[in-house]
């Protein structure tokens, strides 16, 4: 007779069900920081009341997240685009220098490097005046010993005699190891002289200065004399030091004349007329250059010049001698300018750098129509990418001028603001463009101040 196990099965099921029901009454079990799910075999049929929602007024407030400050650009203005990173090689160092100028008067220097677009102090003359009127300062800044454009430069009366002039743009007989920051060096003959006089006819704050200097490198004993305001000459002898030397005079200086009394194996580089505080703008124009020649200036010479005249901002404006009608690819040129920027960063470690794009340049088509040279717009974009890659600042001069065809409009303006080569501006055009750059610099400083104030707010 078979044993009946059905009743045992039913008993087992009953015991399991009762056990599972009782397990629901057990408290929550936590293992390794994790709360185990409660056993509830009636969970699918059990009525669970809706959770009581807590009023929002009882919840803790959400965290306050301060939105990032966003730079803006005023409508109709071409603003400076700052691509600098934590190294701050863009505009911040210049803006900080302006803050220091307000708190403790000092010189804030700008070096403006360019080609024939800024020759004879075009554009830089008016930019200098605008900045000096706002922030103080006087004097024309750096001037080379001799100049091809001395008769056309209206910001200073410049006369000289007895010099052998050498430029990096010379095709022969130029020793690159001797050149100064301007791309020149000058060798004096016996009795060589150079004189600068202030003037009032073009731009203000240039009739007098507070400090005048001459820069030279001597391998042997050198004797110089200086006459201020056509007064009595002061003579000084300099022993060789192995580095760049400066002779300077101070006072209310309307004119200054330097004479080389004795100089053997001495190279001269330039002069300067400055204030004791405020803005100084040095014009380093070099006709025919693309900007690549700056790489050839010995780094040690640049460093020594930086000790004498440390810059807070370096502006680079090139491109007229690079753009072509059919130019599309400027990779090689930009690669060269990258090494130029690295050279300048190393020589002037405290300076911010602003790349100013090439301006408009027009040409006549086969049909006789005036149009922007096709290579210009490509080059502008390459220069913008150069600034971004090198983490410096950028200002689009082409856009500020008015973009395509703007050079022709400047030429045909009444009165004209540019020359009939449809490439170069005149002094009226320089004043117009200087005003646009000045506006961008001042607005950038205002934005910098707003950002600082915003970031210090709780």
QUILIN-V568035 format. One record per residue. N is the residue number from 1. PSI is psi in whole degrees, 0 to 359 (none if undefined). NEAR is the number of other ideal C-beta (glycine too) atoms within 12 Angstrom. D_FIRST is the distance of its C-alpha to the first C-alpha in whole Angstrom. Layout:
# QUILIN-V568035
n=N psi=PSI near=NEAR d_first=D_FIRST
n=N psi=PSI near=NEAR d_first=D_FIRST
This chain:
# QUILIN-V568035
n=1 psi=125 near=3 d_first=0
n=2 psi=145 near=5 d_first=4
n=3 psi=133 near=7 d_first=7
n=4 psi=111 near=9 d_first=9
n=5 psi=1 near=10 d_first=13
n=6 psi=321 near=11 d_first=15
n=7 psi=331 near=11 d_first=16
n=8 psi=323 near=12 d_first=17
n=9 psi=315 near=12 d_first=19
n=10 psi=321 near=13 d_first=21
n=11 psi=321 near=13 d_first=22
n=12 psi=317 near=14 d_first=23
n=13 psi=318 near=14 d_first=25
n=14 psi=318 near=14 d_first=27
n=15 psi=319 near=14 d_first=28
n=16 psi=316 near=16 d_first=29
n=17 psi=316 near=17 d_first=31
n=18 psi=320 near=15 d_first=32
n=19 psi=318 near=16 d_first=34
n=20 psi=322 near=19 d_first=35
n=21 psi=321 near=18 d_first=37
n=22 psi=329 near=14 d_first=38
n=23 psi=336 near=20 d_first=40
n=24 psi=333 near=19 d_first=42
n=25 psi=350 near=13 d_first=44
n=26 psi=147 near=15 d_first=44
n=27 psi=165 near=10 d_first=48
n=28 psi=138 near=14 d_first=49
n=29 psi=130 near=13 d_first=49
n=30 psi=126 near=10 d_first=51
n=31 psi=119 near=9 d_first=51
n=32 psi=32 near=7 d_first=54
n=33 psi=358 near=6 d_first=56
n=34 psi=131 near=9 d_first=54
n=35 psi=122 near=11 d_first=52
n=36 psi=146 near=14 d_first=48
n=37 psi=141 near=14 d_first=47
n=38 psi=139 near=17 d_first=45
n=39 psi=123 near=19 d_first=41
n=40 psi=96 near=17 d_first=41
n=41 psi=348 near=17 d_first=38
n=42 psi=13 near=15 d_first=40
n=43 psi=327 near=14 d_first=44
n=44 psi=338 near=8 d_first=44
n=45 psi=349 near=8 d_first=43
n=46 psi=140 near=12 d_first=45
n=47 psi=119 near=8 d_first=49
n=48 psi=120 near=10 d_first=51
n=49 psi=148 near=6 d_first=55
n=50 psi=139 near=6 d_first=58
n=51 psi=143 near=6 d_first=59
n=52 psi=117 near=7 d_first=63
n=53 psi=140 near=9 d_first=65
n=54 psi=132 near=9 d_first=68
n=55 psi=143 near=7 d_first=72
n=56 psi=330 near=9 d_first=74
n=57 psi=339 near=8 d_first=76
n=58 psi=350 near=9 d_first=74
n=59 psi=149 near=9 d_first=73
n=60 psi=148 near=8 d_first=75
n=61 psi=149 near=8 d_first=78
n=62 psi=156 near=7 d_first=77
n=63 psi=146 near=6 d_first=79
n=64 psi=113 near=8 d_first=83
n=65 psi=115 near=6 d_first=83
n=66 psi=120 near=11 d_first=87
n=67 psi=151 near=9 d_first=87
n=68 psi=147 near=9 d_first=89
n=69 psi=133 near=17 d_first=93
n=70 psi=121 near=10 d_first=94
n=71 psi=143 near=19 d_first=97
n=72 psi=167 near=14 d_first=99
n=73 psi=128 near=22 d_first=102
n=74 psi=141 near=16 d_first=105
n=75 psi=135 near=8 d_first=105
n=76 psi=358 near=13 d_first=108
n=77 psi=144 near=24 d_first=108
n=78 psi=110 near=32 d_first=107
n=79 psi=159 near=30 d_first=105
n=80 psi=132 near=45 d_first=105
n=81 psi=118 near=29 d_first=101
n=82 psi=113 near=34 d_first=100
n=83 psi=14 near=29 d_first=98
n=84 psi=151 near=31 d_first=98
n=85 psi=209 near=15 d_first=95
n=86 psi=345 near=8 d_first=95
n=87 psi=345 near=18 d_first=98
n=88 psi=48 near=26 d_first=100
n=89 psi=16 near=33 d_first=102
n=90 psi=232 near=36 d_first=103
n=91 psi=345 near=43 d_first=105
n=92 psi=318 near=35 d_first=103
n=93 psi=325 near=34 d_first=106
n=94 psi=317 near=40 d_first=109
n=95 psi=323 near=35 d_first=108
n=96 psi=322 near=25 d_first=107
n=97 psi=322 near=35 d_first=111
n=98 psi=324 near=37 d_first=112
n=99 psi=317 near=20 d_first=110
n=100 psi=324 near=19 d_first=112
n=101 psi=321 near=29 d_first=115
n=102 psi=326 near=19 d_first=115
n=103 psi=322 near=11 d_first=114
n=104 psi=100 near=12 d_first=117
n=105 psi=130 near=19 d_first=119
n=106 psi=176 near=25 d_first=119
n=107 psi=134 near=36 d_first=119
n=108 psi=113 near=44 d_first=117
n=109 psi=140 near=42 d_first=117
n=110 psi=128 near=45 d_first=116
n=111 psi=120 near=40 d_first=117
n=112 psi=103 near=42 d_first=117
n=113 psi=135 near=44 d_first=117
n=114 psi=185 near=47 d_first=117
n=115 psi=208 near=37 d_first=119
n=116 psi=351 near=31 d_first=123
n=117 psi=330 near=45 d_first=121
n=118 psi=17 near=44 d_first=122
n=119 psi=149 near=35 d_first=125
n=120 psi=23 near=32 d_first=128
n=121 psi=19 near=41 d_first=126
n=122 psi=138 near=40 d_first=125
n=123 psi=307 near=46 d_first=122
n=124 psi=331 near=46 d_first=121
n=125 psi=313 near=39 d_first=125
n=126 psi=325 near=37 d_first=123
n=127 psi=317 near=44 d_first=120
n=128 psi=312 near=47 d_first=122
n=129 psi=316 near=35 d_first=124
n=130 psi=316 near=32 d_first=121
n=131 psi=321 near=42 d_first=119
n=132 psi=326 near=35 d_first=122
n=133 psi=325 near=20 d_first=123
n=134 psi=318 near=23 d_first=120
n=135 psi=359 near=36 d_first=119
n=136 psi=172 near=24 d_first=122
n=137 psi=165 near=37 d_first=124
n=138 psi=168 near=38 d_first=127
n=139 psi=156 near=46 d_first=128
n=140 psi=350 near=48 d_first=128
n=141 psi=214 near=48 d_first=125
n=142 psi=138 near=44 d_first=125
n=143 psi=134 near=48 d_first=128
n=144 psi=160 near=43 d_first=129
n=145 psi=312 near=40 d_first=132
n=146 psi=165 near=32 d_first=133
n=147 psi=140 near=36 d_first=132
n=148 psi=338 near=21 d_first=133
n=149 psi=17 near=23 d_first=132
n=150 psi=329 near=29 d_first=134
n=151 psi=346 near=14 d_first=137
n=152 psi=351 near=21 d_first=134
n=153 psi=114 near=34 d_first=132
n=154 psi=352 near=28 d_first=133
n=155 psi=348 near=46 d_first=131
n=156 psi=144 near=46 d_first=133
n=157 psi=119 near=29 d_first=137
n=158 psi=118 near=35 d_first=136
n=159 psi=153 near=25 d_first=139
n=160 psi=165 near=33 d_first=139
n=161 psi=148 near=23 d_first=141
n=162 psi=30 near=24 d_first=141
n=163 psi=145 near=32 d_first=138
n=164 psi=117 near=25 d_first=136
n=165 psi=137 near=33 d_first=133
n=166 psi=133 near=29 d_first=130
n=167 psi=148 near=32 d_first=126
n=168 psi=341 near=34 d_first=123
n=169 psi=356 near=26 d_first=124
n=170 psi=144 near=20 d_first=127
n=171 psi=337 near=9 d_first=127
n=172 psi=163 near=8 d_first=128
n=173 psi=37 near=14 d_first=130
n=174 psi=127 near=21 d_first=127
n=175 psi=105 near=18 d_first=125
n=176 psi=334 near=22 d_first=122
n=177 psi=346 near=17 d_first=121
n=178 psi=349 near=30 d_first=124
n=179 psi=153 near=35 d_first=123
n=180 psi=188 near=41 d_first=122
n=181 psi=329 near=40 d_first=120
n=182 psi=353 near=42 d_first=122
n=183 psi=18 near=39 d_first=122
n=184 psi=163 near=40 d_first=126
n=185 psi=155 near=37 d_first=128
n=186 psi=133 near=39 d_first=132
n=187 psi=125 near=29 d_first=134
n=188 psi=144 near=35 d_first=138
n=189 psi=174 near=20 d_first=141
n=190 psi=128 near=16 d_first=144
n=191 psi=15 near=19 d_first=144
n=192 psi=144 near=32 d_first=141
n=193 psi=161 near=31 d_first=141
n=194 psi=136 near=42 d_first=138
n=195 psi=138 near=33 d_first=138
n=196 psi=136 near=45 d_first=136
n=197 psi=137 near=33 d_first=138
n=198 psi=164 near=35 d_first=136
n=199 psi=163 near=26 d_first=136
n=200 psi=355 near=17 d_first=136
n=201 psi=330 near=16 d_first=136
n=202 psi=119 near=27 d_first=132
n=203 psi=142 near=36 d_first=129
n=204 psi=173 near=23 d_first=130
n=205 psi=21 near=36 d_first=130
n=206 psi=2 near=38 d_first=131
n=207 psi=328 near=25 d_first=135
n=208 psi=159 near=29 d_first=134
n=209 psi=178 near=42 d_first=132
n=210 psi=343 near=30 d_first=131
n=211 psi=133 near=32 d_first=130
n=212 psi=141 near=44 d_first=131
n=213 psi=157 near=37 d_first=130
n=214 psi=142 near=46 d_first=131
n=215 psi=136 near=40 d_first=128
n=216 psi=165 near=42 d_first=129
n=217 psi=121 near=35 d_first=128
n=218 psi=133 near=32 d_first=131
n=219 psi=345 near=19 d_first=131
n=220 psi=176 near=19 d_first=134
n=221 psi=135 near=19 d_first=136
n=222 psi=135 near=32 d_first=137
n=223 psi=127 near=27 d_first=139
n=224 psi=150 near=38 d_first=139
n=225 psi=150 near=28 d_first=141
n=226 psi=139 near=34 d_first=140
n=227 psi=123 near=25 d_first=142
n=228 psi=129 near=30 d_first=140
n=229 psi=35 near=23 d_first=142
n=230 psi=29 near=14 d_first=145
n=231 psi=201 near=17 d_first=146
n=232 psi=140 near=11 d_first=147
n=233 psi=142 near=20 d_first=145
n=234 psi=127 near=23 d_first=142
n=235 psi=142 near=18 d_first=142
n=236 psi=141 near=24 d_first=139
n=237 psi=138 near=20 d_first=138
n=238 psi=127 near=29 d_first=134
n=239 psi=152 near=15 d_first=133
n=240 psi=140 near=20 d_first=131
n=241 psi=351 near=17 d_first=127
n=242 psi=7 near=12 d_first=125
n=243 psi=181 near=22 d_first=123
n=244 psi=135 near=34 d_first=124
n=245 psi=158 near=31 d_first=127
n=246 psi=132 near=31 d_first=128
n=247 psi=130 near=33 d_first=132
n=248 psi=156 near=29 d_first=132
n=249 psi=153 near=32 d_first=134
n=250 psi=157 near=21 d_first=133
n=251 psi=199 near=20 d_first=135
n=252 psi=102 near=22 d_first=136
n=253 psi=114 near=37 d_first=136
n=254 psi=329 near=28 d_first=138
n=255 psi=151 near=30 d_first=139
n=256 psi=132 near=46 d_first=138
n=257 psi=123 near=33 d_first=140
n=258 psi=137 near=47 d_first=139
n=259 psi=135 near=32 d_first=141
n=260 psi=107 near=38 d_first=140
n=261 psi=321 near=26 d_first=143
n=262 psi=130 near=23 d_first=141
n=263 psi=116 near=35 d_first=138
n=264 psi=126 near=19 d_first=137
n=265 psi=47 near=17 d_first=134
n=266 psi=134 near=37 d_first=133
n=267 psi=135 near=36 d_first=131
n=268 psi=152 near=46 d_first=131
n=269 psi=321 near=43 d_first=128
n=270 psi=181 near=43 d_first=129
n=271 psi=170 near=48 d_first=130
n=272 psi=144 near=43 d_first=128
n=273 psi=115 near=47 d_first=129
n=274 psi=168 near=43 d_first=127
n=275 psi=172 near=36 d_first=126
n=276 psi=342 near=24 d_first=125
n=277 psi=170 near=27 d_first=122
n=278 psi=198 near=33 d_first=121
n=279 psi=137 near=40 d_first=120
n=280 psi=131 near=44 d_first=121
n=281 psi=114 near=52 d_first=120
n=282 psi=125 near=45 d_first=121
n=283 psi=117 near=42 d_first=122
n=284 psi=72 near=45 d_first=121
n=285 psi=146 near=43 d_first=122
n=286 psi=110 near=40 d_first=122
n=287 psi=132 near=27 d_first=124
n=288 psi=357 near=24 d_first=122
n=289 psi=155 near=36 d_first=119
n=290 psi=354 near=35 d_first=115
n=291 psi=341 near=43 d_first=114
n=292 psi=338 near=31 d_first=113
n=293 psi=341 near=32 d_first=116
n=294 psi=334 near=41 d_first=115
n=295 psi=336 near=27 d_first=112
n=296 psi=351 near=28 d_first=116
n=297 psi=124 near=37 d_first=117
n=298 psi=134 near=28 d_first=116
n=299 psi=325 near=23 d_first=114
n=300 psi=322 near=22 d_first=116
n=301 psi=317 near=31 d_first=119
n=302 psi=318 near=37 d_first=116
n=303 psi=319 near=24 d_first=115
n=304 psi=323 near=27 d_first=118
n=305 psi=324 near=38 d_first=119
n=306 psi=328 near=29 d_first=116
n=307 psi=325 near=21 d_first=118
n=308 psi=320 near=32 d_first=121
n=309 psi=77 near=40 d_first=119
n=310 psi=130 near=27 d_first=116
n=311 psi=144 near=40 d_first=114
n=312 psi=336 near=40 d_first=112
n=313 psi=133 near=45 d_first=111
n=314 psi=123 near=44 d_first=112
n=315 psi=132 near=47 d_first=112
n=316 psi=120 near=48 d_first=112
n=317 psi=103 near=49 d_first=113
n=318 psi=171 near=44 d_first=114
n=319 psi=335 near=44 d_first=113
n=320 psi=326 near=38 d_first=116
n=321 psi=12 near=28 d_first=117
n=322 psi=317 near=33 d_first=113
n=323 psi=142 near=37 d_first=112
n=324 psi=166 near=22 d_first=114
n=325 psi=323 near=19 d_first=114
n=326 psi=11 near=12 d_first=111
n=327 psi=129 near=26 d_first=109
n=328 psi=323 near=17 d_first=105
n=329 psi=118 near=16 d_first=104
n=330 psi=30 near=30 d_first=105
n=331 psi=315 near=16 d_first=102
n=332 psi=319 near=15 d_first=105
n=333 psi=315 near=28 d_first=107
n=334 psi=323 near=32 d_first=104
n=335 psi=320 near=20 d_first=103
n=336 psi=321 near=25 d_first=107
n=337 psi=333 near=40 d_first=107
n=338 psi=317 near=30 d_first=104
n=339 psi=327 near=23 d_first=106
n=340 psi=314 near=33 d_first=108
n=341 psi=320 near=40 d_first=106
n=342 psi=323 near=24 d_first=105
n=343 psi=314 near=32 d_first=108
n=344 psi=321 near=39 d_first=109
n=345 psi=320 near=32 d_first=106
n=346 psi=321 near=23 d_first=107
n=347 psi=327 near=31 d_first=111
n=348 psi=72 near=35 d_first=110
n=349 psi=342 near=24 d_first=107
n=350 psi=353 near=29 d_first=108
n=351 psi=141 near=40 d_first=109
n=352 psi=159 near=44 d_first=107
n=353 psi=133 near=49 d_first=107
n=354 psi=119 near=46 d_first=108
n=355 psi=120 near=48 d_first=108
n=356 psi=128 near=49 d_first=110
n=357 psi=166 near=45 d_first=109
n=358 psi=147 near=46 d_first=112
n=359 psi=184 near=51 d_first=114
n=360 psi=147 near=44 d_first=114
n=361 psi=122 near=44 d_first=117
n=362 psi=159 near=35 d_first=118
n=363 psi=163 near=27 d_first=119
n=364 psi=130 near=16 d_first=121
n=365 psi=175 near=13 d_first=119
n=366 psi=335 near=8 d_first=120
n=367 psi=0 near=8 d_first=121
n=368 psi=10 near=8 d_first=123
n=369 psi=144 near=12 d_first=120
n=370 psi=124 near=25 d_first=119
n=371 psi=158 near=24 d_first=116
n=372 psi=133 near=33 d_first=114
n=373 psi=126 near=34 d_first=114
n=374 psi=326 near=21 d_first=110
n=375 psi=343 near=29 d_first=109
n=376 psi=308 near=41 d_first=110
n=377 psi=325 near=30 d_first=107
n=378 psi=316 near=29 d_first=105
n=379 psi=322 near=41 d_first=107
n=380 psi=315 near=41 d_first=106
n=381 psi=322 near=26 d_first=102
n=382 psi=318 near=35 d_first=102
n=383 psi=325 near=44 d_first=104
n=384 psi=316 near=31 d_first=102
n=385 psi=327 near=25 d_first=99
n=386 psi=312 near=38 d_first=101
n=387 psi=319 near=36 d_first=101
n=388 psi=316 near=23 d_first=98
n=389 psi=326 near=21 d_first=97
n=390 psi=1 near=33 d_first=99
n=391 psi=49 near=28 d_first=98
n=392 psi=188 near=43 d_first=102
n=393 psi=163 near=43 d_first=103
n=394 psi=138 near=40 d_first=104
n=395 psi=128 near=44 d_first=107
n=396 psi=92 near=38 d_first=107
n=397 psi=322 near=45 d_first=111
n=398 psi=314 near=39 d_first=111
n=399 psi=318 near=32 d_first=109
n=400 psi=324 near=35 d_first=111
n=401 psi=336 near=39 d_first=114
n=402 psi=6 near=27 d_first=112
n=403 psi=212 near=22 d_first=110
n=404 psi=131 near=22 d_first=111
n=405 psi=5 near=24 d_first=115
n=406 psi=328 near=35 d_first=116
n=407 psi=319 near=41 d_first=119
n=408 psi=322 near=30 d_first=121
n=409 psi=324 near=24 d_first=120
n=410 psi=321 near=35 d_first=122
n=411 psi=318 near=28 d_first=125
n=412 psi=5 near=19 d_first=126
n=413 psi=158 near=19 d_first=125
n=414 psi=108 near=9 d_first=129
n=415 psi=161 near=14 d_first=130
n=416 psi=144 near=21 d_first=128
n=417 psi=6 near=32 d_first=125
n=418 psi=165 near=35 d_first=125
n=419 psi=163 near=25 d_first=127
n=420 psi=8 near=18 d_first=127
n=421 psi=356 near=20 d_first=125
n=422 psi=33 near=29 d_first=122
n=423 psi=318 near=30 d_first=121
n=424 psi=143 near=34 d_first=123
n=425 psi=162 near=42 d_first=123
n=426 psi=188 near=30 d_first=127
n=427 psi=328 near=32 d_first=127
n=428 psi=317 near=24 d_first=126
n=429 psi=323 near=37 d_first=123
n=430 psi=320 near=45 d_first=122
n=431 psi=320 near=29 d_first=123
n=432 psi=312 near=32 d_first=121
n=433 psi=326 near=45 d_first=118
n=434 psi=322 near=37 d_first=118
n=435 psi=322 near=24 d_first=118
n=436 psi=318 near=36 d_first=114
n=437 psi=318 near=42 d_first=113
n=438 psi=315 near=34 d_first=115
n=439 psi=319 near=27 d_first=113
n=440 psi=320 near=36 d_first=110
n=441 psi=315 near=40 d_first=110
n=442 psi=318 near=28 d_first=111
n=443 psi=321 near=27 d_first=108
n=444 psi=321 near=37 d_first=106
n=445 psi=320 near=32 d_first=107
n=446 psi=319 near=25 d_first=106
n=447 psi=321 near=28 d_first=103
n=448 psi=317 near=33 d_first=103
n=449 psi=318 near=21 d_first=104
n=450 psi=318 near=19 d_first=101
n=451 psi=316 near=22 d_first=98
n=452 psi=316 near=17 d_first=99
n=453 psi=320 near=12 d_first=100
n=454 psi=318 near=17 d_first=97
n=455 psi=339 near=14 d_first=95
n=456 psi=350 near=11 d_first=96
n=457 psi=147 near=12 d_first=95
n=458 psi=none near=6 d_first=92
